[in-house]
Amino acid sequence: MIRTVESEPHASLPVLAAYSYCEAVTGRQARNFAYGIRLLPTPQRRAMSALYAFSRRVDDIGDGALADDVKVARLEETRTLLSRICEGGVADDDTDPVAVALAHAAGHFPIPLGGLDELIDGVLMDVRGETYETWDDLKVYCRCVAGAIGRLSLGVFGTEPGARGVERAPEYADTLGLALQLTNILRDVREDAVGGRTYLPADDLAKFGCSAGFSGPRPPEGSDFAGLVHFEVRRARALFAEGYRLLPMLDRRSGACVAAMAGIYRRLLDRIERDPEAVLRGRVSLPGREKAYVAVRGLSGLDARHVTRRTVRRRA
């Protein structure tokens, strides 16, 4: 049973300063994520910022310009720091604000910090330049870099007492992470190709004549790029549909946060589906007013109620 968070944890001045640092990192580098967590109560928002700041550090090592052997060494150093956090070895006056904030958050919320070990494993896959033959192969990577984040976040959110099917909440959180990551992969397909990375399964690329890659603003000649995008969009939508079953298990504000973040990505999928080649011309994004609408919809509980009605109909 996942404990529901009920009270605001006490934080010393050094811890509050560490949280402020993490919130600044989040606001500067993760607009969609920061937009969603604004809907949370302060303690949960701070904890989510600490999780993001640590995750951002791991991602930045993988995406940086360092030699691969240096990246591996830095990632293992970060794993050692994570072990120190898990063992309670980080004091409030430690010089690393991200470690201080994450240690405090983990002391007050049941966060499964092993998920951050999985994230490091996923970024090491990037450093090694791994590619993926099938969707099952890609799912392993997505679970490391995104599904784990869903499970970590659930530790901060908690679940509503008495919620039906709550034992499956980590599974749904993981699946929602996969949906977000596949949307990211579609959105960033050209940017990743320019950086020498290919995430979409080789089987899917071959099926739609896209094995040549996406280094330019147009699809490979003779390919069915739109067919590929629509195929992956359908896969992402199925993941969203399954992952959204988490919403009725969360309290109103946590559900609003998840609905806002997921809603932003679902609308990105809509845009990508309408104009598949847009992802080859630049990054697809949503205007602020549309994000605000998604947030209001999440706060209203519309998405959670829709999921609940659909689940009830299936059981009838």
Solvent accessible surface area in square Angstrom, and as a share of the most:
residue,aa,sasa,rsa
1,M,172,0.77
2,I,39,0.20
3,R,118,0.43
4,T,28,0.16
5,V,28,0.16
6,E,158,0.71
7,S,87,0.56
8,E,107,0.48
9,P,22,0.14
10,H,153,0.68
11,A,18,0.14
12,S,34,0.22
13,L,144,0.72
14,P,64,0.40
15,V,1,0.00
16,L,55,0.27
17,A,63,0.49
18,A,4,0.03
19,Y,7,0.03
20,S,69,0.45
21,Y,104,0.39
22,C,0,0.00
23,E,48,0.22
24,A,53,0.41
25,V,10,0.06
26,T,2,0.01
27,G,43,0.42
28,R,154,0.56
29,Q,78,0.34
30,A,14,0.11
31,R,189,0.69
32,N,27,0.14
33,F,36,0.15
34,A,17,0.13
35,Y,44,0.17
36,G,0,0.00
37,I,6,0.03
38,R,161,0.59
39,L,26,0.13
40,L,2,0.01
41,P,40,0.25
42,T,45,0.26
43,P,18,0.11
44,Q,8,0.04
45,R,64,0.23
46,R,49,0.18
47,A,0,0.00
48,M,1,0.01
49,S,1,0.01
50,A,0,0.00
51,L,8,0.04
52,Y,29,0.11
53,A,4,0.03
54,F,0,0.00
55,S,11,0.07
56,R,55,0.20
57,R,73,0.27
58,V,0,0.00
59,D,43,0.22
60,D,66,0.34
61,I,22,0.11
62,G,1,0.01
63,D,85,0.44
64,G,33,0.31
65,A,110,0.86
66,L,71,0.35
67,A,60,0.47
68,D,86,0.44
69,D,103,0.54
70,V,55,0.32
71,K,17,0.07
72,V,57,0.33
73,A,50,0.39
74,R,107,0.39
75,L,0,0.00
76,E,70,0.32
77,E,107,0.48
78,T,8,0.05
79,R,55,0.20
80,T,92,0.54
81,L,25,0.12
82,L,3,0.01
83,S,49,0.32
84,R,93,0.34
85,I,8,0.04
86,C,73,0.44
87,E,143,0.64
88,G,65,0.63
89,G,42,0.41
90,V,19,0.11
91,A,60,0.46
92,D,70,0.36
93,D,115,0.60
94,D,38,0.20
95,T,136,0.79
96,D,28,0.15
97,P,43,0.27
98,V,4,0.03
99,A,0,0.00
100,V,6,0.03
101,A,0,0.00
102,L,0,0.00
103,A,22,0.17
104,H,23,0.10
105,A,0,0.00
106,A,30,0.23
107,G,61,0.59
108,H,74,0.33
109,F,6,0.03
110,P,57,0.36
111,I,15,0.08
112,P,65,0.41
113,L,16,0.08
114,G,44,0.43
115,G,4,0.04
116,L,0,0.00
117,D,50,0.26
118,E,52,0.23
119,L,3,0.02
120,I,0,0.00
121,D,57,0.30
122,G,0,0.00
123,V,5,0.03
124,L,17,0.08
125,M,23,0.10
126,D,21,0.11
127,V,16,0.09
128,R,147,0.54
129,G,50,0.48
130,E,71,0.32
131,T,92,0.54
132,Y,10,0.04
133,E,101,0.45
134,T,48,0.28
135,W,39,0.14
136,D,91,0.47
137,D,59,0.30
138,L,0,0.00
139,K,49,0.21
140,V,87,0.50
141,Y,9,0.03
142,C,0,0.00
143,R,96,0.35
144,C,17,0.10
145,V,22,0.12
146,A,11,0.08
147,G,0,0.00
148,A,0,0.00
149,I,46,0.23
150,G,16,0.16
151,R,56,0.20
152,L,1,0.00
153,S,11,0.07
154,L,5,0.02
155,G,4,0.04
156,V,0,0.00
157,F,5,0.02
158,G,1,0.01
159,T,1,0.00
160,E,63,0.28
161,P,101,0.63
162,G,71,0.68
163,A,20,0.15
164,R,170,0.62
165,G,27,0.26
166,V,18,0.10
167,E,134,0.60
168,R,95,0.35
169,A,0,0.00
170,P,49,0.31
171,E,79,0.35
172,Y,6,0.02
173,A,3,0.02
174,D,10,0.05
175,T,12,0.07
176,L,10,0.05
177,G,4,0.04
178,L,1,0.01
179,A,0,0.00
180,L,43,0.21
181,Q,29,0.13
182,L,0,0.00
183,T,0,0.00
184,N,34,0.18
185,I,6,0.03
186,L,2,0.01
187,R,28,0.10
188,D,20,0.10
189,V,14,0.08
190,R,71,0.26
191,E,104,0.47
192,D,29,0.15
193,A,28,0.21
194,V,105,0.60
195,G,60,0.58
196,G,68,0.65
197,R,60,0.22
198,T,62,0.36
199,Y,21,0.08
200,L,6,0.03
201,P,0,0.00
202,A,36,0.28
203,D,71,0.37
204,D,7,0.04
205,L,12,0.06
206,A,66,0.51
207,K,128,0.54
208,F,34,0.14
209,G,42,0.40
210,C,0,0.00
211,S,79,0.51
212,A,93,0.72
213,G,27,0.26
214,F,8,0.03
215,S,87,0.56
216,G,22,0.21
217,P,67,0.42
218,R,186,0.68
219,P,33,0.21
220,P,23,0.14
221,E,180,0.81
222,G,84,0.81
223,S,27,0.17
224,D,74,0.38
225,F,7,0.03
226,A,44,0.34
227,G,17,0.16
228,L,0,0.00
229,V,2,0.01
230,H,60,0.27
231,F,49,0.21
232,E,0,0.00
233,V,0,0.00
234,R,143,0.52
235,R,50,0.18
236,A,0,0.00
237,R,76,0.28
238,A,67,0.52
239,L,26,0.13
240,F,2,0.01
241,A,41,0.32
242,E,53,0.24
243,G,0,0.00
244,Y,8,0.03
245,R,52,0.19
246,L,5,0.03
247,L,3,0.01
248,P,51,0.32
249,M,13,0.06
250,L,11,0.06
251,D,39,0.20
252,R,161,0.59
253,R,106,0.39
254,S,0,0.00
255,G,9,0.09
256,A,1,0.01
257,C,0,0.00
258,V,9,0.05
259,A,3,0.02
260,A,0,0.00
261,M,22,0.10
262,A,1,0.01
263,G,9,0.09
264,I,0,0.00
265,Y,28,0.11
266,R,93,0.34
267,R,69,0.25
268,L,2,0.01
269,L,0,0.00
270,D,48,0.25
271,R,77,0.28
272,I,0,0.00
273,E,61,0.27
274,R,171,0.62
275,D,55,0.29
276,P,17,0.11
277,E,69,0.31
278,A,20,0.16
279,V,3,0.02
280,L,0,0.00
281,R,139,0.51
282,G,40,0.38
283,R,136,0.50
284,V,18,0.10
285,S,69,0.45
286,L,13,0.06
287,P,40,0.25
288,G,50,0.48
289,R,193,0.70
290,E,34,0.15
291,K,26,0.11
292,A,41,0.32
293,Y,107,0.41
294,V,5,0.03
295,A,10,0.08
296,V,97,0.56
297,R,80,0.29
298,G,4,0.04
299,L,56,0.28
300,S,48,0.31
301,G,17,0.16
302,L,74,0.37
303,D,13,0.07
304,A,26,0.20
305,R,118,0.43
306,H,80,0.36
307,V,1,0.01
308,T,59,0.34
309,R,127,0.46
310,R,48,0.17
311,T,17,0.10
312,V,85,0.49
313,R,146,0.53
314,R,148,0.54
315,R,125,0.46
316,A,117,0.91
